[in-house]
């Protein structure tokens, strides 16, 4: 299992939502990304979101 974390450097570009819409959403108030579920099965889409984040704000750790 992976734990998804989005840190405070997120600028809400939405690239994570674009590549992994079942895993990320943009917060309506702050406009930043949040994981829909903090703990998920390993996924190529989640890894793509990590790789595409312009601020390197998304991290995944094994749990």
LOLO-694610 format. One record per residue (C-alpha): x, y, z. Coordinates in pm, whole numbers, padded with zeros to 5 digits, always signed. Each point is the difference from the previous one (the first is absolute). Layout:
XYZ
...
This chain:
+00000+00000+00000
+00106+00360-00060
-00067+00308+00211
-00049+00314-00212
+00104+00333+00148
-00031+00346-00156
+00210+00267+00169
-00045+00377+00030
+00197+00078-00317
-00298-00115-00211
-00115+00279-00235
-00313-00177-00125
+00118-00046-00358
-00239-00293-00033
+00243-00226-00183
-00055-00271+00261
-00376+00018-00047
+00053-00020-00376
+00205-00320+00012
-00157-00165+00306
-00355+00137+00045
-00106-00293+00217
+00282+00076+00244
+00016+00383+00021
-00238+00295+00026
+00047+00375+00023
-00115+00170+00319
-00274+00257-00074
+00121+00237+00272
+00379+00001-00033
+00020-00131-00357
+00262-00256+00096
+00008-00372-00068
-00108-00262+00251
+00010-00376-00025
-00350-00147-00013
+00127-00291+00211
+00324+00035+00194
+00085-00371-00026
-00033-00176-00336
+00118-00302-00192
+00315+00074-00201
-00104+00155-00329
+00173+00119-00316
-00240+00297-00009
+00106+00112+00349
+00367-00035-00095
-00066+00206-00313
-00161+00271+00214
+00309+00008+00224
+00228+00022-00303
-00204+00276-00169
-00049+00228+00301
+00177+00328-00087
+00067+00078+00367
+00097-00354+00102
-00267+00035+00269
-00128-00359-00014
+00178-00284+00173
-00082-00365+00033
+00130-00229+00272
-00052-00370+00049
-00211-00096+00302
